[in-house]
Amino acid sequence: MTVVRPRVVSLIGGSACTPSQAQDAEAVGRLLAERGIILVCGGRTGVMEAACRGAVEVGGTTIGILPGDSPSEGNPYLTVALPTGLGHARNMLVVLAGEAVIAIGGGPGTLSEIGFALKVKRRVIALDSWTASDFAGDQAPILTAQSPEDAVEFALAKEV
């Protein structure tokens, strides 16, 4: 018997966000779910909650990799809430779970996840989020999306 695993995309971003970022996150969640893609995130509030809401409203699956010990700390739109007890160290698990990482807004925690994603060679897509360059001024390989549709297309593309 062969098990067919669904595709998974990680979404990262701030637990606090602007209304525009929340709207974009909700659209990203919905677009991923409409394509049968599982959404993995940190499971809390802000862009994570908005993306999960968008996915669940169209029948999608959402997984929250939570920093604490209780599934109850997750947002109400999680299909699966996975408490880790790892605090910020759970950021690496969020990144590793997806084939690509979409960042929307975010603060230092999001930046750490982007760094982890680049380190483990995950495609990173920024929608109103961080950019980075090294000491020589060379840009990090972060794709800049102009819309939720662009972000999802970049995340699912075989080659960019």
FENSUL-V260005 format. One record per backbone hydrogen bond with DSSP energy under -0.5 kcal/mol. NH is the residue of the N-H (numbers start at 1). CO is the residue of the C=O. Records with the same first field share a line. If there is no record, write none. Layout:
NH=CO  CO
This chain:
3=1
4=2
5=3
9=38
10=100
11=40
12=102
14=104
22=18
23=19
24=20
25=21
26=22
27=23
28=24
29=25
30=26
31=27
32=28
33=29
34=30
35=31  32
36=33
37=32
38=7
39=61
40=9  38
41=63
47=14
48=45
50=46
51=47
52=48
53=49
54=50
55=51
56=52
57=53
58=54  55
59=56
60=55
63=39
64=80
65=41  63
66=64  82
73=70
74=71
75=43
78=75
79=62
80=62
82=64  80
83=81
84=66  68
85=68
87=67
89=86
90=87
91=88
92=89
93=89
94=90
95=91
96=92
97=93
98=94  95
99=8
101=123
102=10
103=101  125
104=12
105=127  128
111=107
112=108
113=109
114=110
115=111
116=112
117=113
118=114
119=115
120=116
121=118
122=117
123=99
124=141
125=101
126=143
127=103  125
128=126
134=138
137=134
140=132
142=140
143=124  141
145=126  143
151=147
152=148
153=149
154=150
155=151
156=152
157=153
